[in-house]
């Protein structure tokens, strides 16, 4: 087994292929609260005013795949329960269809999808001190969200909506995979993520005791092929380690396993057994 990945691992941004860049960028800004940082060569880069959290790359003939591996959802972590309530209020104001709500014990979440069907979770974390029971056992599940309690956070706050607050980050990624044991061997036995919860049809892994940086499941994708090249959806996501030395340790293990790697403008790209692409890179200075 490899050493665990560094506890200060973070996610950088996720890059999606979209068939209509203007439509997608407008949705992410108007309904969710992203800021557009810049556009370059057919790609819009968005975030909360700091580092990029999302890149949208236009491919006009891209079609929405069905019955393939890829993105289950990207998950945006807001700094507080108040920001979660503000996000919910904005989604209601823009009449954005909601896919669901959940109290995961470690977090509270709202689910929507973008115009191309890409899943999005907006969530806030509970304090880490509440993630374990009285015996020290990690607890994560799915319970109904107390929506009224979340919205009560808005009482006494009449500020105009200003989008995602500073401190908003890409909290985790959730992937569709074809085979969960293969995915576990890749992400845990090879790359060094720690298992936080293994539900047989879903797996949640992290670094440093976080509830999960990556989720993966076979709920819609057991035995499924990767999406064809002209598909809308996940292109890659970025994992950032504190130093290039830490990145090199991961790359050395991948090379020793005989798996292909590709140089990428953001770092080094590799593909999991379901062909989901992940880029490893050092933290930005």
C-alpha positions in Angstrom: 0.0 0.0 0.0 1.3 3.5 -0.8 1.6 6.2 1.7 -1.5 8.2 2.1 -1.8 11.4 0.1 -0.9 14.6 2.0 -3.5 15.9 4.4 -3.4 19.4 2.7 -4.5 18.0 -0.7 -7.0 20.2 -2.4 -9.0 20.1 -5.6 -8.3 22.7 -8.2 -11.0 23.0 -10.8 -13.1 20.8 -13.1 -13.2 21.2 -16.9 -16.5 20.4 -18.7 -17.2 20.2 -22.4 -20.4 22.1 -23.3 -22.2 22.5 -26.6 -23.2 26.1 -26.0 -20.7 28.2 -24.0 -22.8 31.3 -23.7 -25.8 29.3 -22.4 -23.7 27.3 -19.9 -21.7 30.3 -18.6 -24.9 32.3 -18.1 -26.5 29.4 -16.1 -23.5 29.0 -13.8 -23.3 32.8 -13.2 -27.0 33.7 -12.9 -28.4 30.7 -11.1 -25.4 29.5 -9.1 -23.3 32.6 -8.4 -20.0 31.9 -10.2 -18.0 34.8 -11.5 -16.5 34.6 -14.9 -12.8 35.2 -14.5 -11.9 35.2 -18.2 -12.4 33.6 -21.6 -9.6 32.1 -23.6 -9.7 30.1 -26.8 -13.3 28.9 -26.4 -13.0 28.2 -22.7 -14.6 30.2 -19.9 -13.0 30.1 -16.5 -15.2 30.7 -13.5 -14.9 30.8 -9.7 -15.6 32.9 -6.7 -13.2 35.7 -7.5 -10.0 33.8 -6.5 -8.7 30.6 -8.1 -10.6 29.0 -10.9 -13.1 26.4 -9.8 -14.8 25.5 -13.1 -13.7 25.7 -16.8 -16.3 25.3 -19.6 -14.9 24.4 -23.0 -17.2 24.8 -26.0 -17.5 22.0 -28.5 -20.5 22.9 -30.7 -21.3 19.3 -31.8 -21.0 17.8 -28.3 -23.9 15.5 -27.4 -25.1 14.5 -24.0 -24.0 10.8 -23.4 -26.3 8.2 -21.8 -25.2 4.9 -20.3 -21.5 5.8 -19.9 -19.0 6.5 -17.2 -18.0 10.1 -16.4 -19.3 12.8 -14.1 -22.0 12.1 -11.5 -21.7 15.5 -10.0 -19.3 18.3 -9.1 -19.6 19.6 -5.6 -19.2 23.3 -4.6 -18.4 23.8 -1.0 -19.7 27.1 0.4 -18.2 28.6 3.6 -21.2 28.5 5.9 -24.8 27.5 6.3 -25.9 31.1 5.6 -24.2 30.9 2.1 -26.1 27.6 1.5 -29.4 29.3 2.4 -28.5 32.2 0.0 -27.8 29.7 -2.8 -31.1 28.0 -2.2 -32.9 31.4 -2.3 -31.2 32.3 -5.5 -32.1 29.0 -7.1 -35.7 29.6 -6.2 -35.6 33.2 -7.5 -34.3 32.0 -10.9 -36.8 29.1 -11.0 -34.0 26.6 -11.4 -35.3 23.0 -11.1 -34.0 21.3 -8.0 -32.9 17.7 -8.2 -33.1 17.1 -4.5 -31.8 17.9 -1.0 -29.9 15.8 1.6 -28.5 15.9 5.1 -25.4 13.7 4.9 -24.6 14.1 8.6 -21.2 15.5 7.7 -22.8 18.1 5.4 -26.0 19.6 4.1 -26.5 19.7 0.3 -28.7 21.0 -2.5 -28.6 19.2 -5.9 -29.3 20.7 -9.3 -28.1 20.0 -12.9 -26.8 22.3 -15.6 -28.5 22.7 -19.1 -26.6 19.7 -20.3 -27.5 17.4 -17.4 -24.2 17.7 -15.5 -24.9 17.1 -11.8 -24.1 19.9 -9.3 -24.1 19.8 -5.6 -23.9 22.9 -3.5 -23.1 22.1 0.1 -21.8 23.3 3.5 -19.8 21.2 5.9 -20.7 20.6 9.5 -17.7 21.0 11.9 -15.4 18.0 11.9 -16.1 17.4 15.5 -19.6 16.3 14.5 -18.4 13.7 11.9 -17.9 10.9 14.4 -20.2 9.3 17.0 -19.4 9.0 20.7 -17.3 5.9 20.0 -15.1 7.7 17.4 -16.8 6.0 14.4 -17.1 8.1 11.2 -20.7 8.7 10.3 -21.9 9.7 6.8 -25.3 9.0 5.4 -28.3 10.4 3.6 -31.2 11.9 5.6 -33.9 14.4 4.7 -32.6 18.0 4.8 -34.4 20.4 7.1 -35.0 23.0 4.4 -36.9 25.4 6.7 -34.0 25.3 9.2 -31.6 26.2 6.4 -33.7 29.0 5.2 -34.0 30.4 8.7 -30.4 31.4 8.4 -31.6 34.3 6.2 -33.5 36.0 9.0 -32.0 39.4 9.6 -29.9 39.2 6.4 -31.2 41.5 3.8 -28.1 42.1 1.7 -28.5 41.9 -2.1 -27.3 38.6 -3.6 -23.7 38.8 -4.7 -23.0 35.3 -5.9 -20.6 32.8 -4.3 -18.7 34.2 -1.3 -14.9 34.3 -1.1 -13.7 31.0 0.3 -16.0 28.9 -1.9 -14.1 26.0 -3.3 -14.5 22.8 -5.3 -15.1 20.5 -2.4 -15.3 17.1 -4.0 -15.9 15.3 -7.2 -18.3 12.4 -7.7 -17.7 10.0 -10.6 -19.6 7.3 -12.5 -17.3 4.3 -12.8 -17.8 0.9 -14.4 -16.3 -1.3 -11.7 -15.9 -0.2 -8.1 -13.1 -2.6 -7.0 -11.0 -1.5 -10.0 -11.7 2.1 -9.1 -10.7 1.4 -5.5 -7.4 -0.2 -6.6 -6.6 2.8 -8.7 -7.5 5.6 -6.4 -6.6 4.0 -3.1 -4.0 1.2 -3.7 -2.1 3.2 -6.4 -2.7 6.9 -5.9 -3.0 6.9 -2.1 -6.4 8.1 -1.2 -7.9 6.8 2.1 -11.2 5.0 2.2 -13.8 6.8 4.3 -16.9 4.8 3.4 -17.3 1.7 1.2 -21.0 1.0 0.4 -20.3 -1.8 -2.2 -22.0 0.2 -5.0 -20.4 3.5 -3.9 -17.1 4.5 -2.5 -16.0 7.7 -0.8 -12.2 8.5 -0.4 -10.2 11.4 0.8 -6.9 12.7 2.2 -6.4 14.0 5.7 -9.6 12.7 7.2 -11.9 14.8 5.0 -15.3 13.1 4.6 -14.6 12.7 0.8 -12.6 14.5 -1.9 -13.8 11.9 -4.3 -17.0 9.8 -4.5 -17.6 7.1 -7.1 -20.5 4.8 -7.9 -21.9 2.3 -10.3 -25.6 3.2 -9.8 -26.0 4.2 -13.5 -22.7 2.9 -14.9 -22.0 -0.7 -13.9 -20.0 -2.2 -16.8 -20.5 0.9 -18.9 -18.0 2.1 -21.5 -16.4 5.6 -21.4 -18.3 8.3 -23.2 -17.4 8.9 -26.9 -15.0 11.7 -27.8 -17.8 14.0 -29.0 -19.6 13.9 -25.6 -20.5 16.8 -23.4 -19.5 16.4 -19.8 -16.3 15.8 -17.9 -13.0 16.5 -19.6 -10.8 16.3 -16.4 -10.4 17.6 -12.9 -7.3 18.8 -11.1 -5.9 17.5 -7.8 -3.3 19.7 -6.1 -0.6 18.4 -3.8 1.5 20.7 -1.7 4.8 20.2 -3.6 6.1 18.9 -6.9 7.9 16.3 -4.9 4.6 14.9 -3.7 3.3 14.9 -7.2 6.4 13.0 -8.4 5.8 10.3 -5.8 2.4 9.7 -7.3 3.7 9.7 -10.8 6.4 7.3 -10.0 3.8 4.8 -8.7 1.7 5.2 -11.8 4.7 4.6 -14.1 5.7 1.6 -12.1 2.2 0.2 -12.6 2.7 0.6 -16.3 -0.2 3.0 -16.8 0.0 5.8 -19.3 0.4 9.4 -18.3 0.1 12.6 -20.4 1.7 16.0 -20.0 -1.0 18.6 -19.5 -0.8 22.4 -19.3 -1.9 22.1 -15.6 0.3 19.2 -14.7 0.2 15.5 -15.5 -2.9 13.8 -16.6 -3.8 10.1 -16.0 -7.0 8.1 -16.5 -8.7 5.8 -14.1 -10.0 2.4 -15.3 -13.2 4.0 -16.4 -11.2 6.6 -18.4 -12.1 9.5 -16.2 -9.3 12.0 -16.4 -7.5 13.4 -13.4 -4.6 15.9 -13.5 -2.1 16.0 -10.6 -0.3 19.3 -10.1 1.5 21.2 -7.2 -0.3 24.0 -5.4 -0.2 27.3 -7.2 2.3 29.8 -5.7 
